Amino acid sequence: MSEIRLFVSTSEPVAEQVLEALSGLFGEEDYAIATQEMDEANGIWEASIYGTQAQEAEIAERFASLIASDFPSLKLERETLPDIDWIAKSLEGLKPVRAGRFLVHGSHDRDKVMPGDIGILIDAGQAFGTGHHGTTAGCLNMIDDVLKSRKVSNALDLGTGSGVLAIATYLMARIPVTATDIDPVATRVARDNADINGVAGGIAFATAPGFHHAIFRDKGPFDLIIANILARPLMKLAPSLVRHLADDGTVILSGILAEQRWKVIAAYNGAGLKHRRTTWMNGWVTIELVR
């Protein structure tokens, strides 16, 4: 069955707002949601949701209702997609991304890894995290800073996606890392990426919604927890996340739009953490908190 794409065309800031709204509306369901720059010269971006033709009527009704309510100036558009691996296609030709000491690259850019770089090979896959998104790059920069400035002996990557943050942490610190995701496809992709990067033996993977899985009890407490998810689930998870943090632990949070920053910080202040710093990248923020 052919796949379809429903989308709106707008500016980058509004596209990110639509992405956040779509994530809130469809976040618990199995739909791909994304933003993409379409015309750099004119600053045109698209915010899209993908589905099958059988799902189109329901998706379109909900998307149209969202637009009418929150973005009345936007027009909902539609595209039927040919039978192409669009995840792989979207990653073709992406340039390597440098973040701190890390260089995230595809197979075709192995030669770009220089002496002193920590190279991470992430090719096209079915899970989020190539380093190109502001949240992933922001986390990589902060992981680099944290691991250089303090001793970390046990780390958790919550919502691991492609596994890039878990891989980066292990490659830099050579410490036990636990990586979990609610999506079994993401867990499999992350494990495959760890294997490709030669670090599968140092990372424990599990498909785990929330903190109910035994792996958190068995591997914790963690003195570094990284969670690149979205603001709403991060706020909901705050008490449980902090319970699994070691006494002198550090938390790195992202997937947070700039305007959501203080709500997330307030949730973690209420759970007993102190805000240390915030960094900004492409409309998204990465937050560091400590005990």
RACORRA-V100526 format. One record per pair of residues at least 24 apart in sequence whose ideal C-beta (glycine too) atoms are under 7 Angstrom apart, sorted by the first residue. I is the first residue (numbers start at 0). J is the second residue. D is the distance in whole Angstrom. If there is no record, write none. Layout:
i->I j->J d->D
i->I j->J d->D
//
This chain:
i->0 j->51 d->5
i->0 j->52 d->6
i->0 j->53 d->6
i->1 j->52 d->6
i->1 j->79 d->6
i->1 j->80 d->7
i->2 j->49 d->6
i->2 j->50 d->7
i->2 j->51 d->6
i->2 j->80 d->5
i->3 j->50 d->6
i->3 j->52 d->6
i->3 j->55 d->5
i->3 j->77 d->6
i->3 j->78 d->7
i->3 j->79 d->6
i->3 j->80 d->7
i->4 j->47 d->5
i->4 j->49 d->5
i->4 j->78 d->5
i->4 j->80 d->6
i->5 j->47 d->7
i->5 j->48 d->5
i->5 j->58 d->6
i->5 j->59 d->6
i->5 j->62 d->5
i->5 j->75 d->6
i->5 j->77 d->6
i->6 j->45 d->5
i->6 j->46 d->6
i->6 j->47 d->4
i->6 j->76 d->6
i->7 j->45 d->7
i->7 j->46 d->6
i->7 j->66 d->7
i->7 j->73 d->4
i->7 j->74 d->7
i->7 j->75 d->6
i->7 j->76 d->7
i->8 j->37 d->7
i->8 j->43 d->6
i->8 j->45 d->5
i->8 j->76 d->7
i->9 j->44 d->6
i->9 j->73 d->6
i->10 j->42 d->6
i->10 j->44 d->6
i->11 j->42 d->6
i->11 j->44 d->5
i->12 j->282 d->6
i->14 j->44 d->4
i->14 j->45 d->7
i->14 j->46 d->4
i->15 j->256 d->6
i->15 j->282 d->5
i->17 j->46 d->4
i->17 j->70 d->6
i->18 j->46 d->5
i->19 j->256 d->6
i->20 j->65 d->6
i->20 j->69 d->6
i->21 j->46 d->7
i->21 j->48 d->6
i->22 j->229 d->6
i->23 j->231 d->6
i->24 j->61 d->6
i->24 j->65 d->6
i->26 j->229 d->7
i->86 j->123 d->6
i->86 j->124 d->7
i->86 j->125 d->6
i->87 j->123 d->4
i->90 j->123 d->4
i->90 j->129 d->6
i->93 j->129 d->7
i->93 j->131 d->6
i->96 j->130 d->4
i->96 j->131 d->6
i->96 j->136 d->6
i->98 j->130 d->6
i->98 j->136 d->5
i->98 j->139 d->4
i->98 j->140 d->5
i->98 j->143 d->7
i->99 j->139 d->6
i->99 j->140 d->5
i->99 j->143 d->3
i->99 j->144 d->7
i->100 j->143 d->5
i->100 j->171 d->7
i->101 j->139 d->5
i->101 j->143 d->6
i->101 j->167 d->5
i->103 j->129 d->6
i->103 j->130 d->3
i->103 j->163 d->6
i->117 j->167 d->7
i->117 j->170 d->5
i->117 j->171 d->6
i->119 j->163 d->6
i->119 j->166 d->5
i->119 j->167 d->6
i->119 j->170 d->7
i->119 j->196 d->6
i->120 j->195 d->6
i->120 j->196 d->6
i->121 j->161 d->6
i->121 j->163 d->5
i->121 j->192 d->6
i->124 j->161 d->6
i->124 j->188 d->5
i->124 j->192 d->7
i->125 j->184 d->5
i->125 j->188 d->5
i->126 j->160 d->5
i->126 j->161 d->5
i->126 j->184 d->7
i->126 j->185 d->4
i->126 j->188 d->4
i->126 j->189 d->6
i->127 j->160 d->4
i->127 j->161 d->6
i->128 j->160 d->4
i->128 j->161 d->3
i->128 j->163 d->4
i->129 j->161 d->7
i->130 j->163 d->6
i->133 j->280 d->4
i->133 j->281 d->3
i->133 j->282 d->7
i->133 j->283 d->4
i->134 j->227 d->5
i->134 j->253 d->4
i->134 j->254 d->5
i->134 j->283 d->5
i->134 j->285 d->7
i->135 j->163 d->6
i->135 j->227 d->6
i->136 j->280 d->6
i->137 j->253 d->5
i->137 j->278 d->6
i->137 j->280 d->5
i->137 j->283 d->6
i->137 j->285 d->3
i->138 j->164 d->5
i->138 j->225 d->6
i->138 j->227 d->5
i->138 j->251 d->6
i->138 j->253 d->5
i->138 j->285 d->6
i->139 j->164 d->7
i->139 j->167 d->6
i->140 j->278 d->7
i->141 j->251 d->5
i->141 j->278 d->6
i->141 j->285 d->5
i->141 j->287 d->6
i->142 j->167 d->6
i->142 j->168 d->6
i->142 j->225 d->7
i->142 j->251 d->7
i->143 j->171 d->7
i->145 j->223 d->7
i->145 j->249 d->6
i->145 j->251 d->7
i->146 j->171 d->5
i->146 j->172 d->5
i->151 j->222 d->6
i->151 j->223 d->5
i->152 j->222 d->6
i->153 j->221 d->5
i->153 j->222 d->6
i->154 j->221 d->6
i->154 j->223 d->4
i->154 j->225 d->7
i->155 j->221 d->4
i->155 j->224 d->5
i->155 j->225 d->7
i->156 j->225 d->5
i->157 j->224 d->6
i->157 j->225 d->7
i->157 j->226 d->4
i->158 j->226 d->6
i->158 j->227 d->6
i->158 j->228 d->4
i->159 j->185 d->7
i->159 j->189 d->5
i->160 j->185 d->5
i->160 j->189 d->7
i->161 j->188 d->6
i->161 j->189 d->6
i->161 j->192 d->6
i->162 j->188 d->7
i->162 j->189 d->3
i->162 j->192 d->5
i->162 j->193 d->5
i->164 j->225 d->5
i->164 j->227 d->6
i->165 j->189 d->7
i->165 j->202 d->5
i->166 j->192 d->6
i->166 j->193 d->6
i->166 j->196 d->5
i->166 j->198 d->6
i->169 j->198 d->5
i->169 j->201 d->5
i->169 j->202 d->6
i->170 j->198 d->6
i->175 j->201 d->7
i->176 j->201 d->6
i->176 j->202 d->5
i->177 j->203 d->5
i->177 j->214 d->6
i->177 j->218 d->5
i->178 j->202 d->5
i->178 j->204 d->5
i->179 j->205 d->5
i->179 j->207 d->4
i->179 j->212 d->7
i->179 j->214 d->7
i->180 j->206 d->6
i->181 j->206 d->7
i->181 j->208 d->5
i->209 j->239 d->7
i->210 j->239 d->4
i->210 j->243 d->6
i->215 j->243 d->6
i->219 j->243 d->5
i->220 j->244 d->6
i->220 j->245 d->4
i->221 j->245 d->6
i->221 j->248 d->6
i->222 j->247 d->6
i->222 j->248 d->4
i->222 j->249 d->7
i->223 j->248 d->7
i->223 j->249 d->5
i->224 j->248 d->7
i->224 j->250 d->5
i->225 j->251 d->5
i->226 j->252 d->5
i->227 j->253 d->4
i->227 j->254 d->5
i->228 j->254 d->5
i->229 j->254 d->5
i->230 j->254 d->7
i->230 j->255 d->5
i->230 j->256 d->7
i->230 j->259 d->4
i->230 j->262 d->7
i->230 j->263 d->5
i->233 j->263 d->6
i->234 j->262 d->6
i->234 j->263 d->6
i->234 j->266 d->4
i->237 j->266 d->4
i->237 j->267 d->5
i->237 j->270 d->4
i->238 j->270 d->5
i->241 j->270 d->4
i->241 j->271 d->6
i->241 j->272 d->6
i->244 j->290 d->7
i->246 j->290 d->6
i->247 j->290 d->6
i->248 j->290 d->6
i->249 j->287 d->7
i->249 j->289 d->5
i->250 j->288 d->5
i->251 j->285 d->7
i->251 j->287 d->6
i->252 j->286 d->5
i->253 j->283 d->7
i->253 j->285 d->4
i->255 j->283 d->7
i->255 j->284 d->5
i->255 j->286 d->7
i->256 j->282 d->6
i->256 j->283 d->6
i->257 j->282 d->6
i->257 j->283 d->7
i->257 j->284 d->5
i->260 j->284 d->5
i->260 j->286 d->7
//
